[in-house]
Amino acid sequence: MNWYRWDNEKLILSLLVQPRASRDEFVVAPDSICRVRLTAPPVDGRANAHLVAFLAQAFGVKSSAIDLISGVKGRRKVVCIHKPIKIPELMRLLIQKPDS
């Protein structure tokens, strides 16, 4: 299973989040889950809020365009990004939008 899929204009990502990292970054491998390292601690929803803000900035959308579908209390998360404006450089070659 890929760590991403397109559903019309929505990009669905399966992520493994590592809180309390030294910096915010993506770690991507073509055939496995996408890892996201975040500086925020996993306390009182701070890591989830930081994840949404990080993804919004990376994909060029507002925070309201990102839904946390599953994994609110765990490290494995599934997120939906509605109409991403841009794809982060690290992911650009791996994430291909199907022709509509």
Phi and psi restraints in degrees (range 20) as a CNS / XPLOR table:
assign (resid 1 and name C) (resid 2 and name N)
       (resid 2 and name CA) (resid 2 and name C) 1.0 -72.6 20.0 2
assign (resid 2 and name N) (resid 2 and name CA)
       (resid 2 and name C) (resid 3 and name N) 1.0 159.4 20.0 2
assign (resid 2 and name C) (resid 3 and name N)
       (resid 3 and name CA) (resid 3 and name C) 1.0 -87.5 20.0 2
assign (resid 3 and name N) (resid 3 and name CA)
       (resid 3 and name C) (resid 4 and name N) 1.0 1.2 20.0 2
assign (resid 3 and name C) (resid 4 and name N)
       (resid 4 and name CA) (resid 4 and name C) 1.0 -143.7 20.0 2
assign (resid 4 and name N) (resid 4 and name CA)
       (resid 4 and name C) (resid 5 and name N) 1.0 157.6 20.0 2
assign (resid 4 and name C) (resid 5 and name N)
       (resid 5 and name CA) (resid 5 and name C) 1.0 -157.5 20.0 2
assign (resid 5 and name N) (resid 5 and name CA)
       (resid 5 and name C) (resid 6 and name N) 1.0 153.7 20.0 2
assign (resid 5 and name C) (resid 6 and name N)
       (resid 6 and name CA) (resid 6 and name C) 1.0 -99.2 20.0 2
assign (resid 6 and name N) (resid 6 and name CA)
       (resid 6 and name C) (resid 7 and name N) 1.0 138.8 20.0 2
assign (resid 6 and name C) (resid 7 and name N)
       (resid 7 and name CA) (resid 7 and name C) 1.0 -129.2 20.0 2
assign (resid 7 and name N) (resid 7 and name CA)
       (resid 7 and name C) (resid 8 and name N) 1.0 89.3 20.0 2
assign (resid 7 and name C) (resid 8 and name N)
       (resid 8 and name CA) (resid 8 and name C) 1.0 58.2 20.0 2
assign (resid 8 and name N) (resid 8 and name CA)
       (resid 8 and name C) (resid 9 and name N) 1.0 -115.1 20.0 2
assign (resid 8 and name C) (resid 9 and name N)
       (resid 9 and name CA) (resid 9 and name C) 1.0 -93.2 20.0 2
assign (resid 9 and name N) (resid 9 and name CA)
       (resid 9 and name C) (resid 10 and name N) 1.0 6.4 20.0 2
assign (resid 9 and name C) (resid 10 and name N)
       (resid 10 and name CA) (resid 10 and name C) 1.0 -105.6 20.0 2
assign (resid 10 and name N) (resid 10 and name CA)
       (resid 10 and name C) (resid 11 and name N) 1.0 137.4 20.0 2
assign (resid 10 and name C) (resid 11 and name N)
       (resid 11 and name CA) (resid 11 and name C) 1.0 -104.8 20.0 2
assign (resid 11 and name N) (resid 11 and name CA)
       (resid 11 and name C) (resid 12 and name N) 1.0 121.1 20.0 2
assign (resid 11 and name C) (resid 12 and name N)
       (resid 12 and name CA) (resid 12 and name C) 1.0 -103.3 20.0 2
assign (resid 12 and name N) (resid 12 and name CA)
       (resid 12 and name C) (resid 13 and name N) 1.0 124.6 20.0 2
assign (resid 12 and name C) (resid 13 and name N)
       (resid 13 and name CA) (resid 13 and name C) 1.0 -118.5 20.0 2
assign (resid 13 and name N) (resid 13 and name CA)
       (resid 13 and name C) (resid 14 and name N) 1.0 135.8 20.0 2
assign (resid 13 and name C) (resid 14 and name N)
       (resid 14 and name CA) (resid 14 and name C) 1.0 -98.6 20.0 2
assign (resid 14 and name N) (resid 14 and name CA)
       (resid 14 and name C) (resid 15 and name N) 1.0 121.9 20.0 2
assign (resid 14 and name C) (resid 15 and name N)
       (resid 15 and name CA) (resid 15 and name C) 1.0 -124.4 20.0 2
assign (resid 15 and name N) (resid 15 and name CA)
       (resid 15 and name C) (resid 16 and name N) 1.0 150.0 20.0 2
assign (resid 15 and name C) (resid 16 and name N)
       (resid 16 and name CA) (resid 16 and name C) 1.0 -115.8 20.0 2
assign (resid 16 and name N) (resid 16 and name CA)
       (resid 16 and name C) (resid 17 and name N) 1.0 114.9 20.0 2
assign (resid 16 and name C) (resid 17 and name N)
       (resid 17 and name CA) (resid 17 and name C) 1.0 -98.3 20.0 2
assign (resid 17 and name N) (resid 17 and name CA)
       (resid 17 and name C) (resid 18 and name N) 1.0 132.6 20.0 2
assign (resid 17 and name C) (resid 18 and name N)
       (resid 18 and name CA) (resid 18 and name C) 1.0 -114.2 20.0 2
assign (resid 18 and name N) (resid 18 and name CA)
       (resid 18 and name C) (resid 19 and name N) 1.0 102.4 20.0 2
assign (resid 18 and name C) (resid 19 and name N)
       (resid 19 and name CA) (resid 19 and name C) 1.0 -76.4 20.0 2
assign (resid 19 and name N) (resid 19 and name CA)
       (resid 19 and name C) (resid 20 and name N) 1.0 167.7 20.0 2
assign (resid 19 and name C) (resid 20 and name N)
       (resid 20 and name CA) (resid 20 and name C) 1.0 57.3 20.0 2
assign (resid 20 and name N) (resid 20 and name CA)
       (resid 20 and name C) (resid 21 and name N) 1.0 37.2 20.0 2
assign (resid 20 and name C) (resid 21 and name N)
       (resid 21 and name CA) (resid 21 and name C) 1.0 -83.7 20.0 2
assign (resid 21 and name N) (resid 21 and name CA)
       (resid 21 and name C) (resid 22 and name N) 1.0 169.5 20.0 2
assign (resid 21 and name C) (resid 22 and name N)
       (resid 22 and name CA) (resid 22 and name C) 1.0 -75.2 20.0 2
assign (resid 22 and name N) (resid 22 and name CA)
       (resid 22 and name C) (resid 23 and name N) 1.0 -22.5 20.0 2
assign (resid 22 and name C) (resid 23 and name N)
       (resid 23 and name CA) (resid 23 and name C) 1.0 -156.4 20.0 2
assign (resid 23 and name N) (resid 23 and name CA)
       (resid 23 and name C) (resid 24 and name N) 1.0 163.3 20.0 2
assign (resid 23 and name C) (resid 24 and name N)
       (resid 24 and name CA) (resid 24 and name C) 1.0 -85.0 20.0 2
assign (resid 24 and name N) (resid 24 and name CA)
       (resid 24 and name C) (resid 25 and name N) 1.0 126.1 20.0 2
assign (resid 24 and name C) (resid 25 and name N)
       (resid 25 and name CA) (resid 25 and name C) 1.0 -165.9 20.0 2
assign (resid 25 and name N) (resid 25 and name CA)
       (resid 25 and name C) (resid 26 and name N) 1.0 158.9 20.0 2
assign (resid 25 and name C) (resid 26 and name N)
       (resid 26 and name CA) (resid 26 and name C) 1.0 -94.2 20.0 2
assign (resid 26 and name N) (resid 26 and name CA)
       (resid 26 and name C) (resid 27 and name N) 1.0 145.3 20.0 2
assign (resid 26 and name C) (resid 27 and name N)
       (resid 27 and name CA) (resid 27 and name C) 1.0 -129.0 20.0 2
assign (resid 27 and name N) (resid 27 and name CA)
       (resid 27 and name C) (resid 28 and name N) 1.0 110.1 20.0 2
assign (resid 27 and name C) (resid 28 and name N)
       (resid 28 and name CA) (resid 28 and name C) 1.0 -117.9 20.0 2
assign (resid 28 and name N) (resid 28 and name CA)
       (resid 28 and name C) (resid 29 and name N) 1.0 133.0 20.0 2
assign (resid 28 and name C) (resid 29 and name N)
       (resid 29 and name CA) (resid 29 and name C) 1.0 -122.9 20.0 2
assign (resid 29 and name N) (resid 29 and name CA)
       (resid 29 and name C) (resid 30 and name N) 1.0 141.4 20.0 2
assign (resid 29 and name C) (resid 30 and name N)
       (resid 30 and name CA) (resid 30 and name C) 1.0 -56.4 20.0 2
assign (resid 30 and name N) (resid 30 and name CA)
       (resid 30 and name C) (resid 31 and name N) 1.0 -41.0 20.0 2
assign (resid 30 and name C) (resid 31 and name N)
       (resid 31 and name CA) (resid 31 and name C) 1.0 -111.3 20.0 2
assign (resid 31 and name N) (resid 31 and name CA)
       (resid 31 and name C) (resid 32 and name N) 1.0 12.0 20.0 2
assign (resid 31 and name C) (resid 32 and name N)
       (resid 32 and name CA) (resid 32 and name C) 1.0 -125.7 20.0 2
assign (resid 32 and name N) (resid 32 and name CA)
       (resid 32 and name C) (resid 33 and name N) 1.0 -173.5 20.0 2
assign (resid 32 and name C) (resid 33 and name N)
       (resid 33 and name CA) (resid 33 and name C) 1.0 -69.8 20.0 2
assign (resid 33 and name N) (resid 33 and name CA)
       (resid 33 and name C) (resid 34 and name N) 1.0 149.7 20.0 2
assign (resid 33 and name C) (resid 34 and name N)
       (resid 34 and name CA) (resid 34 and name C) 1.0 -83.8 20.0 2
assign (resid 34 and name N) (resid 34 and name CA)
       (resid 34 and name C) (resid 35 and name N) 1.0 129.2 20.0 2
assign (resid 34 and name C) (resid 35 and name N)
       (resid 35 and name CA) (resid 35 and name C) 1.0 -97.4 20.0 2
assign (resid 35 and name N) (resid 35 and name CA)
       (resid 35 and name C) (resid 36 and name N) 1.0 140.9 20.0 2
assign (resid 35 and name C) (resid 36 and name N)
       (resid 36 and name CA) (resid 36 and name C) 1.0 -126.0 20.0 2
assign (resid 36 and name N) (resid 36 and name CA)
       (resid 36 and name C) (resid 37 and name N) 1.0 121.2 20.0 2
assign (resid 36 and name C) (resid 37 and name N)
       (resid 37 and name CA) (resid 37 and name C) 1.0 -97.4 20.0 2
assign (resid 37 and name N) (resid 37 and name CA)
       (resid 37 and name C) (resid 38 and name N) 1.0 130.8 20.0 2
assign (resid 37 and name C) (resid 38 and name N)
       (resid 38 and name CA) (resid 38 and name C) 1.0 -127.6 20.0 2
assign (resid 38 and name N) (resid 38 and name CA)
       (resid 38 and name C) (resid 39 and name N) 1.0 144.8 20.0 2
assign (resid 38 and name C) (resid 39 and name N)
       (resid 39 and name CA) (resid 39 and name C) 1.0 -77.7 20.0 2
assign (resid 39 and name N) (resid 39 and name CA)
       (resid 39 and name C) (resid 40 and name N) 1.0 -20.8 20.0 2
assign (resid 39 and name C) (resid 40 and name N)
       (resid 40 and name CA) (resid 40 and name C) 1.0 -70.9 20.0 2
assign (resid 40 and name N) (resid 40 and name CA)
       (resid 40 and name C) (resid 41 and name N) 1.0 146.4 20.0 2
assign (resid 40 and name C) (resid 41 and name N)
       (resid 41 and name CA) (resid 41 and name C) 1.0 -81.2 20.0 2
assign (resid 41 and name N) (resid 41 and name CA)
       (resid 41 and name C) (resid 42 and name N) 1.0 155.8 20.0 2
assign (resid 41 and name C) (resid 42 and name N)
       (resid 42 and name CA) (resid 42 and name C) 1.0 -84.3 20.0 2
assign (resid 42 and name N) (resid 42 and name CA)
       (resid 42 and name C) (resid 43 and name N) 1.0 57.2 20.0 2
assign (resid 42 and name C) (resid 43 and name N)
       (resid 43 and name CA) (resid 43 and name C) 1.0 -125.1 20.0 2
assign (resid 43 and name N) (resid 43 and name CA)
       (resid 43 and name C) (resid 44 and name N) 1.0 131.4 20.0 2
assign (resid 43 and name C) (resid 44 and name N)
       (resid 44 and name CA) (resid 44 and name C) 1.0 53.1 20.0 2
assign (resid 44 and name N) (resid 44 and name CA)
       (resid 44 and name C) (resid 45 and name N) 1.0 35.8 20.0 2
assign (resid 44 and name C) (resid 45 and name N)
       (resid 45 and name CA) (resid 45 and name C) 1.0 74.6 20.0 2
assign (resid 45 and name N) (resid 45 and name CA)
       (resid 45 and name C) (resid 46 and name N) 1.0 8.6 20.0 2
assign (resid 45 and name C) (resid 46 and name N)
       (resid 46 and name CA) (resid 46 and name C) 1.0 -65.1 20.0 2
assign (resid 46 and name N) (resid 46 and name CA)
       (resid 46 and name C) (resid 47 and name N) 1.0 -38.7 20.0 2
assign (resid 46 and name C) (resid 47 and name N)
       (resid 47 and name CA) (resid 47 and name C) 1.0 -66.3 20.0 2
assign (resid 47 and name N) (resid 47 and name CA)
       (resid 47 and name C) (resid 48 and name N) 1.0 -39.6 20.0 2
assign (resid 47 and name C) (resid 48 and name N)
       (resid 48 and name CA) (resid 48 and name C) 1.0 -64.8 20.0 2
assign (resid 48 and name N) (resid 48 and name CA)
       (resid 48 and name C) (resid 49 and name N) 1.0 -44.1 20.0 2
assign (resid 48 and name C) (resid 49 and name N)
       (resid 49 and name CA) (resid 49 and name C) 1.0 -63.6 20.0 2
assign (resid 49 and name N) (resid 49 and name CA)
       (resid 49 and name C) (resid 50 and name N) 1.0 -40.2 20.0 2
assign (resid 49 and name C) (resid 50 and name N)
       (resid 50 and name CA) (resid 50 and name C) 1.0 -67.3 20.0 2
assign (resid 50 and name N) (resid 50 and name CA)
       (resid 50 and name C) (resid 51 and name N) 1.0 -38.6 20.0 2
assign (resid 50 and name C) (resid 51 and name N)
       (resid 51 and name CA) (resid 51 and name C) 1.0 -60.1 20.0 2
assign (resid 51 and name N) (resid 51 and name CA)
       (resid 51 and name C) (resid 52 and name N) 1.0 -47.4 20.0 2
assign (resid 51 and name C) (resid 52 and name N)
       (resid 52 and name CA) (resid 52 and name C) 1.0 -60.8 20.0 2
assign (resid 52 and name N) (resid 52 and name CA)
       (resid 52 and name C) (resid 53 and name N) 1.0 -44.9 20.0 2
assign (resid 52 and name C) (resid 53 and name N)
       (resid 53 and name CA) (resid 53 and name C) 1.0 -63.9 20.0 2
assign (resid 53 and name N) (resid 53 and name CA)
       (resid 53 and name C) (resid 54 and name N) 1.0 -41.8 20.0 2
assign (resid 53 and name C) (resid 54 and name N)
       (resid 54 and name CA) (resid 54 and name C) 1.0 -63.6 20.0 2
assign (resid 54 and name N) (resid 54 and name CA)
       (resid 54 and name C) (resid 55 and name N) 1.0 -45.6 20.0 2
assign (resid 54 and name C) (resid 55 and name N)
       (resid 55 and name CA) (resid 55 and name C) 1.0 -66.0 20.0 2
assign (resid 55 and name N) (resid 55 and name CA)
       (resid 55 and name C) (resid 56 and name N) 1.0 -40.0 20.0 2
assign (resid 55 and name C) (resid 56 and name N)
       (resid 56 and name CA) (resid 56 and name C) 1.0 -59.5 20.0 2
assign (resid 56 and name N) (resid 56 and name CA)
       (resid 56 and name C) (resid 57 and name N) 1.0 -45.2 20.0 2
assign (resid 56 and name C) (resid 57 and name N)
       (resid 57 and name CA) (resid 57 and name C) 1.0 -66.4 20.0 2
assign (resid 57 and name N) (resid 57 and name CA)
       (resid 57 and name C) (resid 58 and name N) 1.0 -43.0 20.0 2
assign (resid 57 and name C) (resid 58 and name N)
       (resid 58 and name CA) (resid 58 and name C) 1.0 -66.9 20.0 2
assign (resid 58 and name N) (resid 58 and name CA)
       (resid 58 and name C) (resid 59 and name N) 1.0 -35.2 20.0 2
assign (resid 58 and name C) (resid 59 and name N)
       (resid 59 and name CA) (resid 59 and name C) 1.0 -101.5 20.0 2
assign (resid 59 and name N) (resid 59 and name CA)
       (resid 59 and name C) (resid 60 and name N) 1.0 3.3 20.0 2
assign (resid 59 and name C) (resid 60 and name N)
       (resid 60 and name CA) (resid 60 and name C) 1.0 69.3 20.0 2
assign (resid 60 and name N) (resid 60 and name CA)
       (resid 60 and name C) (resid 61 and name N) 1.0 34.5 20.0 2
assign (resid 60 and name C) (resid 61 and name N)
       (resid 61 and name CA) (resid 61 and name C) 1.0 -125.4 20.0 2
assign (resid 61 and name N) (resid 61 and name CA)
       (resid 61 and name C) (resid 62 and name N) 1.0 170.0 20.0 2
assign (resid 61 and name C) (resid 62 and name N)
       (resid 62 and name CA) (resid 62 and name C) 1.0 -77.5 20.0 2
assign (resid 62 and name N) (resid 62 and name CA)
       (resid 62 and name C) (resid 63 and name N) 1.0 157.2 20.0 2
assign (resid 62 and name C) (resid 63 and name N)
       (resid 63 and name CA) (resid 63 and name C) 1.0 -59.3 20.0 2
assign (resid 63 and name N) (resid 63 and name CA)
       (resid 63 and name C) (resid 64 and name N) 1.0 -30.8 20.0 2
assign (resid 63 and name C) (resid 64 and name N)
       (resid 64 and name CA) (resid 64 and name C) 1.0 -69.2 20.0 2
assign (resid 64 and name N) (resid 64 and name CA)
       (resid 64 and name C) (resid 65 and name N) 1.0 -12.9 20.0 2
assign (resid 64 and name C) (resid 65 and name N)
       (resid 65 and name CA) (resid 65 and name C) 1.0 -88.1 20.0 2
assign (resid 65 and name N) (resid 65 and name CA)
       (resid 65 and name C) (resid 66 and name N) 1.0 4.8 20.0 2
assign (resid 65 and name C) (resid 66 and name N)
       (resid 66 and name CA) (resid 66 and name C) 1.0 -118.7 20.0 2
assign (resid 66 and name N) (resid 66 and name CA)
       (resid 66 and name C) (resid 67 and name N) 1.0 126.5 20.0 2
assign (resid 66 and name C) (resid 67 and name N)
       (resid 67 and name CA) (resid 67 and name C) 1.0 -114.5 20.0 2
assign (resid 67 and name N) (resid 67 and name CA)
       (resid 67 and name C) (resid 68 and name N) 1.0 133.7 20.0 2
assign (resid 67 and name C) (resid 68 and name N)
       (resid 68 and name CA) (resid 68 and name C) 1.0 -89.2 20.0 2
assign (resid 68 and name N) (resid 68 and name CA)
       (resid 68 and name C) (resid 69 and name N) 1.0 104.4 20.0 2
assign (resid 68 and name C) (resid 69 and name N)
       (resid 69 and name CA) (resid 69 and name C) 1.0 -77.3 20.0 2
assign (resid 69 and name N) (resid 69 and name CA)
       (resid 69 and name C) (resid 70 and name N) 1.0 -44.0 20.0 2
assign (resid 69 and name C) (resid 70 and name N)
       (resid 70 and name CA) (resid 70 and name C) 1.0 -150.6 20.0 2
assign (resid 70 and name N) (resid 70 and name CA)
       (resid 70 and name C) (resid 71 and name N) 1.0 160.5 20.0 2
assign (resid 70 and name C) (resid 71 and name N)
       (resid 71 and name CA) (resid 71 and name C) 1.0 93.2 20.0 2
assign (resid 71 and name N) (resid 71 and name CA)
       (resid 71 and name C) (resid 72 and name N) 1.0 26.2 20.0 2
assign (resid 71 and name C) (resid 72 and name N)
       (resid 72 and name CA) (resid 72 and name C) 1.0 -56.4 20.0 2
assign (resid 72 and name N) (resid 72 and name CA)
       (resid 72 and name C) (resid 73 and name N) 1.0 -38.2 20.0 2
assign (resid 72 and name C) (resid 73 and name N)
       (resid 73 and name CA) (resid 73 and name C) 1.0 -107.8 20.0 2
assign (resid 73 and name N) (resid 73 and name CA)
       (resid 73 and name C) (resid 74 and name N) 1.0 7.2 20.0 2
assign (resid 73 and name C) (resid 74 and name N)
       (resid 74 and name CA) (resid 74 and name C) 1.0 -122.1 20.0 2
assign (resid 74 and name N) (resid 74 and name CA)
       (resid 74 and name C) (resid 75 and name N) 1.0 176.9 20.0 2
assign (resid 74 and name C) (resid 75 and name N)
       (resid 75 and name CA) (resid 75 and name C) 1.0 -83.0 20.0 2
assign (resid 75 and name N) (resid 75 and name CA)
       (resid 75 and name C) (resid 76 and name N) 1.0 -28.3 20.0 2
assign (resid 75 and name C) (resid 76 and name N)
       (resid 76 and name CA) (resid 76 and name C) 1.0 -86.7 20.0 2
assign (resid 76 and name N) (resid 76 and name CA)
       (resid 76 and name C) (resid 77 and name N) 1.0 122.9 20.0 2
assign (resid 76 and name C) (resid 77 and name N)
       (resid 77 and name CA) (resid 77 and name C) 1.0 -132.0 20.0 2
assign (resid 77 and name N) (resid 77 and name CA)
       (resid 77 and name C) (resid 78 and name N) 1.0 152.1 20.0 2
assign (resid 77 and name C) (resid 78 and name N)
       (resid 78 and name CA) (resid 78 and name C) 1.0 -121.3 20.0 2
assign (resid 78 and name N) (resid 78 and name CA)
       (resid 78 and name C) (resid 79 and name N) 1.0 125.5 20.0 2
assign (resid 78 and name C) (resid 79 and name N)
       (resid 79 and name CA) (resid 79 and name C) 1.0 -123.3 20.0 2
assign (resid 79 and name N) (resid 79 and name CA)
       (resid 79 and name C) (resid 80 and name N) 1.0 152.2 20.0 2
assign (resid 79 and name C) (resid 80 and name N)
       (resid 80 and name CA) (resid 80 and name C) 1.0 -118.0 20.0 2
assign (resid 80 and name N) (resid 80 and name CA)
       (resid 80 and name C) (resid 81 and name N) 1.0 126.3 20.0 2
assign (resid 80 and name C) (resid 81 and name N)
       (resid 81 and name CA) (resid 81 and name C) 1.0 -111.7 20.0 2
assign (resid 81 and name N) (resid 81 and name CA)
       (resid 81 and name C) (resid 82 and name N) 1.0 115.0 20.0 2
assign (resid 81 and name C) (resid 82 and name N)
       (resid 82 and name CA) (resid 82 and name C) 1.0 -81.8 20.0 2
assign (resid 82 and name N) (resid 82 and name CA)
       (resid 82 and name C) (resid 83 and name N) 1.0 121.8 20.0 2
assign (resid 82 and name C) (resid 83 and name N)
       (resid 83 and name CA) (resid 83 and name C) 1.0 47.9 20.0 2
assign (resid 83 and name N) (resid 83 and name CA)
       (resid 83 and name C) (resid 84 and name N) 1.0 63.2 20.0 2
assign (resid 83 and name C) (resid 84 and name N)
       (resid 84 and name CA) (resid 84 and name C) 1.0 -59.9 20.0 2
assign (resid 84 and name N) (resid 84 and name CA)
       (resid 84 and name C) (resid 85 and name N) 1.0 135.6 20.0 2
assign (resid 84 and name C) (resid 85 and name N)
       (resid 85 and name CA) (resid 85 and name C) 1.0 -80.0 20.0 2
assign (resid 85 and name N) (resid 85 and name CA)
       (resid 85 and name C) (resid 86 and name N) 1.0 -39.6 20.0 2
assign (resid 85 and name C) (resid 86 and name N)
       (resid 86 and name CA) (resid 86 and name C) 1.0 -138.8 20.0 2
assign (resid 86 and name N) (resid 86 and name CA)
       (resid 86 and name C) (resid 87 and name N) 1.0 162.2 20.0 2
assign (resid 86 and name C) (resid 87 and name N)
       (resid 87 and name CA) (resid 87 and name C) 1.0 -115.6 20.0 2
assign (resid 87 and name N) (resid 87 and name CA)
       (resid 87 and name C) (resid 88 and name N) 1.0 130.9 20.0 2
assign (resid 87 and name C) (resid 88 and name N)
       (resid 88 and name CA) (resid 88 and name C) 1.0 -55.4 20.0 2
assign (resid 88 and name N) (resid 88 and name CA)
       (resid 88 and name C) (resid 89 and name N) 1.0 144.6 20.0 2
assign (resid 88 and name C) (resid 89 and name N)
       (resid 89 and name CA) (resid 89 and name C) 1.0 -49.8 20.0 2
assign (resid 89 and name N) (resid 89 and name CA)
       (resid 89 and name C) (resid 90 and name N) 1.0 -44.4 20.0 2
assign (resid 89 and name C) (resid 90 and name N)
       (resid 90 and name CA) (resid 90 and name C) 1.0 -61.0 20.0 2
assign (resid 90 and name N) (resid 90 and name CA)
       (resid 90 and name C) (resid 91 and name N) 1.0 -30.2 20.0 2
assign (resid 90 and name C) (resid 91 and name N)
       (resid 91 and name CA) (resid 91 and name C) 1.0 -97.9 20.0 2
assign (resid 91 and name N) (resid 91 and name CA)
       (resid 91 and name C) (resid 92 and name N) 1.0 -12.6 20.0 2
assign (resid 91 and name C) (resid 92 and name N)
       (resid 92 and name CA) (resid 92 and name C) 1.0 -54.5 20.0 2
assign (resid 92 and name N) (resid 92 and name CA)
       (resid 92 and name C) (resid 93 and name N) 1.0 -42.1 20.0 2
assign (resid 92 and name C) (resid 93 and name N)
       (resid 93 and name CA) (resid 93 and name C) 1.0 -77.0 20.0 2
assign (resid 93 and name N) (resid 93 and name CA)
       (resid 93 and name C) (resid 94 and name N) 1.0 -21.4 20.0 2
assign (resid 93 and name C) (resid 94 and name N)
       (resid 94 and name CA) (resid 94 and name C) 1.0 -90.7 20.0 2
assign (resid 94 and name N) (resid 94 and name CA)
       (resid 94 and name C) (resid 95 and name N) 1.0 -33.8 20.0 2
assign (resid 94 and name C) (resid 95 and name N)
       (resid 95 and name CA) (resid 95 and name C) 1.0 -95.4 20.0 2
assign (resid 95 and name N) (resid 95 and name CA)
       (resid 95 and name C) (resid 96 and name N) 1.0 112.2 20.0 2
assign (resid 95 and name C) (resid 96 and name N)
       (resid 96 and name CA) (resid 96 and name C) 1.0 -114.5 20.0 2
assign (resid 96 and name N) (resid 96 and name CA)
       (resid 96 and name C) (resid 97 and name N) 1.0 125.3 20.0 2
assign (resid 96 and name C) (resid 97 and name N)
       (resid 97 and name CA) (resid 97 and name C) 1.0 -81.9 20.0 2
assign (resid 97 and name N) (resid 97 and name CA)
       (resid 97 and name C) (resid 98 and name N) 1.0 129.7 20.0 2
assign (resid 97 and name C) (resid 98 and name N)
       (resid 98 and name CA) (resid 98 and name C) 1.0 -66.8 20.0 2
assign (resid 98 and name N) (resid 98 and name CA)
       (resid 98 and name C) (resid 99 and name N) 1.0 150.0 20.0 2
assign (resid 98 and name C) (resid 99 and name N)
       (resid 99 and name CA) (resid 99 and name C) 1.0 -65.9 20.0 2
assign (resid 99 and name N) (resid 99 and name CA)
       (resid 99 and name C) (resid 100 and name N) 1.0 134.7 20.0 2
